[in-house]
Amino acid sequence: MNDFIQGNHEEKFVKKPLPVGISDYRRASTEYYYVDKTMMIKEFIDERPLVSLFTRPRRFGKTLNMDMLRTFFEKTEEDTSIYFKDKKIWQCGEQYRSYQGKYPVIFLTFKDIKFGTWEDTFEQIRKLIMKEAYRHREIQTSERCDEYDKKMFARLVSEQADEAELSGALADLSAALDKHYGIAPMIIIDEYDIPIQQGYMHGFYDEVILFMRNLFSGGLKDNRHLSFGFMTGILRVAKESIFSGLNNLSIRSVLDNKYSAYFGFTSDEVREMAEYYGESDRYEEICDWYDGYRFGKTEIFNPWSVINYFNNDCAARAFWQATGSNDIIGEIIHEADTEVYEKLIALLDGESFVTYIDTDVIYPQIKRNPSSIYSFLLVAGYLKVIRMDIAYNGDYMCEVALPNKEIRYVYSKEILQKLENMILPSTVISVQEAMYIGDSEMLQQRIQTLLTQTVSAFDTAGENFYHGFVLGLCALVNDSYVTSNRESGDGRYDIQLMPKNKHLPGILIELKAEKDCDEKALKKLSQKALQQIESKRYDSELISKGIHHIYKYGVAFSGKHVCVSGK
């Protein structure tokens, strides 16, 4: 995988660059470090399902894999076998090599269709279909295609096609290509549900669903001019009614074993990459930050983040956060009720819980059915499955948790964003001042003001909710490292602020919450929390780091009331 360079009496090996953002298979496999996923082709040929849907999170290599399939199967004037002769699939024998370059291919990727209105979305889909039709301009002069085919083609490439004509594009193009080549084409649809997510987020969901249903059904449902079809996305499509009655669809989700190793990197692939770039000693850090996914029975790393990690001189950070793929997390947290919010905070504290998982979840269910949130978070890559059991109706009961440090950061950022929208910067500063001068009465006043003026859900909130609220307030303080629910002394503290400057004080906060407390009971509860800091020696970690000026706060909540005891 090294390039050999000779000149000026020097010989050296130059390592290939990393394929950051490269989804073109030809370039990725020849010019960059490429993780060989071509055995996916063998698995498909062995099984040969008519239409396959692969549901995986964003940035897990779906587009690159679909372009790999196109490059392998597509019949072109170029000899594309050169892109596979050094890959694993070529060593599998003539029975597999004979499929190379055999089919015409219709390829559409919706990964960049991200607009705020149906009018803009439709216009971009029109251009996408126009470009793909023009790529098959052999139809225009084909002796095997009739006048209808040529008129249809002319309309599609003229930018004048209306919605009805465009919705029939896959059906019409596949019929014309079948006539021209004497073999039915493959249809590959990449990231089919990005326009659907945009429709959900921006209020044109019904329009985009109607169009997609007609477009895909024409190409994939009962189409005798189709050899095979491939689709990728986050979500399954059954409940979207896009393919109602389509009984030839094979769905491969994150819970299925088949094709589980082909989207994302396996542990062996990451070890090999780390060795190639001379960073084998970084493997454990990569695991902490980017491992933790499990597709079927295969352990999977986030490929986007692993590539960016090596490209960033092995400085770990939440690269997935920068992809723009996390908008839906903000939407979920915005809609979250107290129970959901408490569970999100529990996840941040390293806890897991058992929940019902419906892999048919669709966007509108997020608002209508709170339990569907965890199904969406799982298929979208924000949760991992620790344990899975089949439910009575064929769906799943899963124990879920956060996969790694990167996703914990994503959750924290979005939860903090929700708090920042509620809390004025001046309030944050006043809370910070109270904490750092040891004024428990002022701290109580500031928190009480927030409870009174912000979230109505505090009337019924539990300890996890308050934990998240105070954790968010602390995380807005820039001068300290904030940790939560970690071991120190003889137990696990709730919140600790380790100062970046040792001249500043360290802070420990223990939280308690009970319903229907009067003022006296609330005071007693806060003193109990403060005493727990002392008796459990939660200050051990701060002291071990050379921090001896420490403020300790016991904070007790009941509905919208708070009491702070300090020392």
C-alpha positions in Angstrom: 0.0 0.0 0.0 3.1 2.2 -0.1 4.2 4.1 -3.2 7.8 3.4 -4.1 9.8 6.5 -5.2 13.3 6.5 -6.6 15.4 9.5 -7.5 18.6 11.4 -6.5 20.1 8.1 -5.3 17.4 7.9 -2.6 14.8 5.3 -2.3 11.8 5.7 0.1 8.3 4.6 0.6 5.6 7.3 0.7 2.5 6.4 2.6 -0.8 7.0 0.8 -3.0 9.9 1.9 -6.1 9.4 3.9 -9.4 9.4 2.0 -11.1 12.3 3.9 -14.5 12.9 2.3 -13.7 10.7 -0.8 -16.7 8.7 -2.0 -15.5 8.0 -5.5 -14.4 4.4 -5.6 -11.9 4.8 -8.4 -10.0 7.5 -6.6 -10.4 6.0 -3.2 -9.0 2.6 -4.3 -6.1 3.9 -6.3 -4.9 7.2 -4.9 -5.7 6.8 -1.2 -5.5 4.4 1.7 -8.4 2.0 0.9 -10.0 -0.5 3.3 -11.0 -3.3 1.0 -14.8 -3.9 1.2 -15.1 -5.8 -2.1 -16.1 -9.0 -0.5 -19.5 -7.4 -0.2 -19.8 -8.0 -3.9 -19.2 -11.8 -3.4 -21.8 -11.9 -0.6 -24.3 -10.2 -2.9 -23.7 -12.5 -5.9 -24.0 -15.6 -3.6 -27.4 -14.3 -2.3 -28.7 -12.3 -5.3 -31.7 -10.6 -3.6 -33.7 -8.6 -6.1 -33.7 -5.3 -4.1 -31.5 -4.7 -1.1 -31.8 -1.9 1.5 -28.8 -1.2 3.7 -29.6 1.0 6.7 -26.6 2.5 8.5 -25.7 5.8 10.2 -24.4 8.7 8.3 -20.7 8.7 7.3 -20.4 5.0 7.6 -19.2 4.4 4.0 -22.6 3.9 2.3 -21.9 6.1 -0.7 -18.4 4.7 -1.3 -19.8 1.2 -1.2 -22.6 2.0 -3.6 -20.0 3.6 -6.0 -17.9 0.4 -5.6 -20.9 -1.7 -6.7 -21.6 0.6 -9.6 -17.9 0.5 -10.8 -17.8 -3.3 -10.5 -21.1 -4.1 -12.2 -21.5 -1.2 -14.7 -21.1 -1.9 -18.5 -18.9 0.9 -19.8 -16.4 1.6 -22.6 -13.7 1.8 -19.9 -12.0 -1.4 -18.7 -13.0 -1.0 -15.0 -11.6 -4.4 -14.1 -8.3 -2.6 -13.3 -9.9 -1.2 -10.2 -10.5 -4.7 -8.8 -7.6 -7.0 -9.9 -5.7 -6.3 -6.7 -8.7 -6.6 -4.5 -10.1 -9.5 -2.6 -13.1 -10.1 -4.9 -10.8 -10.8 -7.9 -9.3 -13.8 -6.0 -12.7 -15.4 -5.6 -12.7 -17.0 -9.1 -14.2 -16.6 -12.6 -17.7 -17.2 -11.4 -17.5 -13.8 -9.6 -15.3 -12.0 -12.1 -17.8 -12.8 -14.9 -20.3 -10.3 -13.3 -17.8 -7.4 -13.7 -18.9 -4.9 -16.3 -22.1 -6.8 -17.2 -25.0 -4.4 -16.5 -26.1 -0.9 -17.3 -26.5 1.0 -14.1 -28.8 3.9 -13.0 -27.2 5.6 -10.0 -28.7 8.4 -7.9 -27.3 9.7 -4.6 -29.5 12.0 -2.5 -26.8 12.8 0.0 -26.6 16.5 -1.0 -30.3 17.1 -1.2 -30.6 19.3 1.9 -32.9 22.2 1.4 -35.5 24.0 3.5 -38.5 24.0 1.1 -40.1 21.4 -1.2 -39.7 23.7 -4.2 -35.9 23.9 -3.8 -35.7 20.1 -3.0 -37.7 19.2 -6.1 -35.6 21.4 -8.3 -32.4 19.7 -7.1 -34.0 16.3 -7.6 -34.9 17.4 -11.1 -31.2 18.3 -11.8 -30.0 15.0 -10.3 -32.3 13.0 -12.5 -31.4 15.1 -15.5 -27.6 14.5 -15.0 -28.1 10.8 -14.6 -30.3 10.6 -17.7 -27.7 12.5 -19.7 -25.1 10.0 -18.6 -27.1 7.5 -20.6 -27.4 9.6 -23.7 -26.8 6.4 -25.8 -30.6 6.2 -25.6 -31.0 9.2 -27.8 -29.3 7.5 -30.8 -30.1 3.9 -30.1 -31.6 1.8 -32.9 -33.3 -0.4 -30.4 -35.2 2.3 -28.5 -38.5 3.6 -30.0 -39.8 7.2 -30.3 -41.4 7.1 -26.9 -38.1 6.3 -25.2 -36.3 9.1 -27.1 -39.0 11.7 -26.3 -38.9 10.6 -22.7 -35.2 11.0 -22.7 -35.4 14.4 -24.3 -37.8 15.7 -21.6 -35.7 14.4 -18.8 -32.5 16.2 -20.0 -34.3 19.4 -21.0 -35.0 20.6 -17.4 -38.7 20.9 -18.5 -39.9 17.6 -17.1 -42.8 18.0 -14.6 -43.3 16.2 -11.4 -45.3 13.4 -13.0 -42.7 12.8 -15.6 -39.8 12.8 -13.1 -41.6 10.4 -10.8 -41.6 7.9 -13.7 -38.0 8.5 -14.5 -36.6 5.2 -13.0 -39.2 3.1 -14.8 -38.7 4.8 -18.1 -34.9 4.9 -18.0 -34.7 1.2 -17.0 -37.0 0.2 -19.8 -35.0 2.1 -22.4 -31.6 0.8 -21.1 -33.0 -2.8 -21.2 -33.9 -2.3 -24.8 -30.6 -0.8 -25.8 -28.3 -3.2 -24.1 -30.4 -6.3 -24.1 -30.0 -6.7 -20.4 -32.0 -5.1 -17.6 -30.1 -2.5 -15.6 -29.2 -2.3 -11.9 -30.7 0.7 -10.0 -28.7 2.1 -7.1 -30.3 4.7 -4.8 -27.9 6.1 -2.2 -29.1 8.0 1.0 -32.7 7.8 -0.2 -34.0 9.3 3.1 -32.1 12.6 3.3 -34.8 14.5 1.5 -37.3 12.8 3.7 -35.5 13.9 6.9 -35.3 17.5 5.5 -39.1 17.3 4.8 -39.7 16.3 8.3 -37.5 19.0 9.8 -38.9 21.8 7.5 -42.5 20.9 7.1 -42.8 19.4 3.6 -42.8 15.7 4.7 -46.1 14.7 2.9 -44.9 16.2 -0.4 -41.5 14.5 -0.4 -43.0 11.1 0.6 -45.6 11.2 -2.2 -42.9 11.9 -4.8 -40.4 9.3 -3.5 -43.1 6.7 -3.3 -43.9 7.1 -7.0 -40.3 7.4 -8.1 -39.0 4.3 -6.3 -42.1 2.2 -6.9 -41.8 2.7 -10.6 -38.2 1.6 -10.6 -38.2 -1.2 -8.0 -41.7 -2.5 -7.6 -42.8 -5.2 -10.2 -40.3 -3.7 -12.7 -39.5 -6.4 -15.3 -36.7 -4.1 -16.6 -34.7 -4.4 -13.4 -31.9 -6.9 -12.8 -31.1 -5.8 -9.2 -31.6 -2.8 -7.0 -29.6 -1.4 -4.1 -30.6 1.3 -1.6 -29.0 2.9 1.4 -30.4 5.2 4.1 -30.7 5.5 7.9 -34.3 4.2 8.1 -36.3 1.3 6.8 -39.1 2.2 4.4 -41.9 -0.2 5.1 -44.0 2.2 7.3 -43.3 5.1 5.0 -45.5 3.3 2.5 -42.9 4.0 -0.2 -42.9 0.4 -1.2 -46.3 -0.8 -0.1 -46.6 -4.3 -1.5 -43.0 -4.7 -2.4 -42.3 -8.3 -1.3 -38.8 -8.6 -2.9 -37.1 -6.1 -0.6 -34.2 -7.5 1.6 -33.6 -5.2 4.5 -30.2 -5.3 6.2 -30.3 -3.1 9.3 -27.7 -2.5 12.1 -29.2 -5.5 13.9 -28.6 -8.0 11.1 -25.5 -10.2 10.7 -25.4 -10.2 6.9 -23.2 -7.5 5.4 -22.4 -6.4 8.9 -18.6 -5.9 8.3 -18.9 -3.8 5.2 -20.1 -0.5 6.6 -17.6 1.0 9.0 -14.2 -0.4 10.0 -13.7 -3.7 11.9 -11.2 -3.9 14.7 -8.7 -5.8 12.5 -9.0 -3.0 9.8 -8.3 -0.3 12.4 -5.3 -2.2 13.8 -3.9 -2.5 10.3 -4.5 1.2 9.6 -2.8 2.2 12.8 0.2 0.0 12.0 0.4 1.4 8.5 0.6 4.9 9.8 3.0 4.0 12.6 0.5 4.6 15.4 -0.2 1.2 16.8 0.2 2.5 20.3 -2.9 4.7 19.7 -5.3 1.8 19.3 -6.8 1.9 22.8 -7.5 5.7 22.4 -9.2 5.0 19.1 -11.3 2.4 20.8 -12.4 4.8 23.5 -13.4 7.5 21.1 -14.7 5.8 18.0 -15.4 2.1 18.7 -18.5 0.6 20.4 -20.8 0.1 17.5 -22.1 -3.4 16.9 -23.7 -4.2 13.6 -25.2 -7.7 13.9 -22.4 -9.5 15.7 -19.6 -7.4 14.3 -17.7 -4.8 16.3 -17.5 -1.6 14.2 -15.7 1.7 14.4 -16.9 4.9 13.0 -14.9 5.2 9.7 -15.3 8.9 9.2 -13.9 9.6 12.6 -11.1 7.1 12.5 -9.9 8.5 9.2 -10.1 12.1 10.5 -8.3 11.0 13.7 -5.2 9.9 11.7 -5.4 12.9 9.4 -5.5 15.2 12.5 -2.2 14.0 13.8 -4.0 11.6 16.2 -5.6 14.3 18.2 -8.9 12.9 19.4 -12.0 14.9 19.0 -15.7 14.5 18.0 -15.2 14.6 14.2 -18.7 13.3 13.6 -20.2 16.4 15.3 -18.8 18.5 12.4 -20.6 16.5 9.7 -24.0 18.2 10.2 -25.5 14.7 10.8 -26.7 15.5 14.3 -29.6 17.9 13.6 -32.1 15.3 14.6 -30.5 15.0 18.1 -31.3 18.7 18.7 -34.9 18.1 17.5 -35.3 15.1 19.9 -33.9 16.9 22.9 -36.1 19.9 22.1 -39.1 17.6 22.2 -38.0 15.5 25.1 -40.2 15.2 28.1 -38.9 14.6 31.7 -38.6 10.9 31.3 -36.7 11.0 28.0 -34.4 13.8 29.4 -33.6 11.8 32.5 -32.7 8.8 30.4 -30.4 10.9 28.2 -28.6 12.2 31.3 -28.3 8.6 32.6 -26.7 7.6 29.3 -24.2 10.4 29.7 -23.3 9.0 33.1 -22.4 5.7 31.6 -25.7 3.9 32.4 -27.7 1.6 30.1 -31.4 0.6 30.0 -33.7 -1.8 28.2 -36.1 -0.4 25.6 -38.3 -1.6 22.8 -36.7 -1.2 19.4 -38.8 -0.9 16.3 -36.5 -0.8 13.2 -39.5 0.4 11.1 -39.4 3.8 13.0 -40.2 6.8 10.9 -39.6 10.5 11.5 -43.2 11.6 12.5 -43.2 9.0 15.2 -40.6 10.9 17.2 -43.1 13.4 18.2 -46.2 11.1 18.4 -44.6 8.2 20.3 -41.8 9.0 22.8 -40.7 5.4 22.9 -39.7 5.5 19.3 -36.9 8.0 20.1 -34.6 5.2 21.2 -35.3 3.2 18.0 -34.3 6.2 15.9 -31.2 6.9 18.0 -30.0 3.3 17.6 -30.4 3.1 13.8 -28.9 6.6 13.4 -25.7 5.7 15.3 -26.3 7.4 18.7 -26.8 4.2 20.7 -25.2 0.8 20.8 -26.8 -2.6 21.6 -25.4 -4.4 24.6 -27.9 -7.2 24.6 -30.8 -8.1 22.3 -33.8 -10.3 22.6 -36.6 -10.9 20.0 -39.9 -9.4 21.1 -43.2 -11.2 20.6 -44.0 -9.3 17.4 -40.7 -9.8 15.7 -39.1 -6.6 16.8 -36.5 -6.3 19.6 -36.0 -5.6 23.3 -32.5 -4.2 23.5 -30.3 -3.0 26.3 -28.7 0.2 25.0 -25.9 2.6 26.0 -23.7 5.2 24.4 -21.1 3.7 22.1 -18.0 5.9 22.9 -16.6 9.2 24.0 -17.4 10.9 20.7 -21.1 10.3 21.0 -21.0 11.3 24.6 -19.7 14.6 23.4 -22.4 14.9 20.8 -25.1 14.4 23.4 -23.4 16.8 25.9 -23.2 19.5 23.3 -26.8 19.2 22.3 -28.0 19.1 25.8 -26.0 22.1 26.7 -27.4 23.9 23.6 -30.8 23.4 25.0 -29.7 24.9 28.3 -28.0 27.8 26.6 -31.2 28.6 24.8 -32.9 28.9 28.2 -30.2 30.6 30.2 -28.9 34.2 29.7 -25.0 34.5 29.7 -25.3 36.9 32.6 -27.1 34.2 34.7 -24.3 31.7 33.9 -21.7 34.3 35.1 -23.6 34.9 38.3 -23.8 31.1 39.0 -20.1 30.8 38.3 -19.3 33.7 40.7 -21.4 32.1 43.5 -19.6 28.7 43.0 -16.1 30.2 43.0 -16.5 32.4 46.1 -18.2 29.7 48.1 -21.4 31.7 48.6 -24.0 28.9 49.0 -26.8 31.4 49.6 -26.1 33.3 46.4 -25.9 30.0 44.5 -29.2 28.9 45.9 -30.8 32.2 44.8 -29.4 32.0 41.2 -30.6 28.4 40.8 -34.0 29.2 42.3 -34.5 32.0 39.8 -33.8 29.6 36.9 -36.2 27.0 38.3 -38.9 29.6 38.6 -38.5 31.1 35.1 -37.5 28.3 32.8 -38.8 24.7 32.6 -42.2 23.7 33.7 -41.2 20.0 33.7 -39.4 20.7 37.1 -42.8 20.1 38.8 -42.4 16.4 38.3 -38.7 16.0 37.6 -36.5 13.3 39.2 -32.9 13.4 40.3 -31.5 12.5 36.9 -33.3 15.6 35.4 -31.8 17.9 38.0 -28.4 16.2 37.5 -28.5 17.1 33.9 -29.6 20.7 34.6 -26.8 21.3 37.1 -24.3 19.4 35.0 -25.2 21.7 32.1 -24.7 24.8 34.2 -21.3 23.6 35.3 -20.2 22.7 31.8 -20.8 26.3 30.7 -18.0 27.3 33.1 -14.8 27.5 30.9 -12.2 27.5 33.7 -12.7 23.9 34.8 -12.8 20.3 33.6 -16.3 19.0 34.4 -16.8 15.3 35.2 -19.8 13.5 36.4 -20.6 10.2 38.3 -16.9 9.2 38.6 -15.2 7.2 41.4 -13.3 9.2 44.0 -12.6 8.3 47.6 -15.2 5.7 48.8 -17.9 6.3 46.2 -19.0 8.1 43.1 -19.5 11.9 43.3 -22.3 13.5 41.2 -20.4 16.5 39.8 -16.8 17.7 40.1 -15.1 20.8 38.6 -11.4 20.3 38.4 -9.8 23.8 37.9 -7.5 24.2 34.9 -5.6 26.8 37.0 -4.5 25.3 40.3 -4.9 28.7 41.9 -8.6 28.4 41.5 -10.8 26.3 43.8 -12.0 22.8 43.0 -15.8 22.2 43.4 -17.8 19.2 44.4 -21.6 19.0 44.1 -23.8 16.3 45.4 -27.5 16.3 44.4 -30.6 15.0 46.1 -34.3 15.2 44.9 -37.5 14.3 46.6 -41.1 15.2 45.9 -43.3 17.4 48.0 -40.6 18.6 50.5 -41.3 21.6 52.7 -38.5 24.1 53.4 -37.3 22.3 56.5 -37.2 18.9 54.8 -35.4 20.4 51.8 -32.8 22.0 54.1 -32.2 18.6 55.8 -31.9 16.9 52.4 -29.2 19.4 51.2 -27.2 18.9 54.5 -27.4 15.1 53.9 -26.0 15.6 50.4 -23.1 17.8 51.8 -22.4 15.2 54.5 -22.1 12.5 51.9 -19.3 14.4 50.2 -17.4 14.4 53.5 -18.1 10.9 54.6 -17.3 9.4 51.2 -14.2 11.5 50.8 -15.2 12.6 47.3 -12.4 15.3 47.5 -9.7 12.6 47.1 -9.2 13.0 43.4 -8.9 16.8 43.7 -6.4 16.6 46.6 -4.3 14.0 44.6 -4.1 16.6 41.8 -2.7 19.2 44.1 -6.1 21.1 44.6 -6.5 21.8 48.3 -8.9 24.8 48.1 -12.2 23.0 47.6 -15.8 24.2 47.9 -18.4 21.5 48.6 -22.1 22.0 47.9 -25.1 19.8 48.8 -27.9 20.7 46.5 -31.5 19.5 47.2 -34.5 19.8 44.8 -38.2 19.4 45.2 -40.3 20.5 42.2 -39.3 24.1 41.5 -37.6 24.6 44.9 -34.0 24.3 45.8 -31.8 24.4 48.9 -28.0 24.7 48.8 -25.8 23.8 51.8 -22.1 24.6 51.4 -18.7 24.2 53.1 
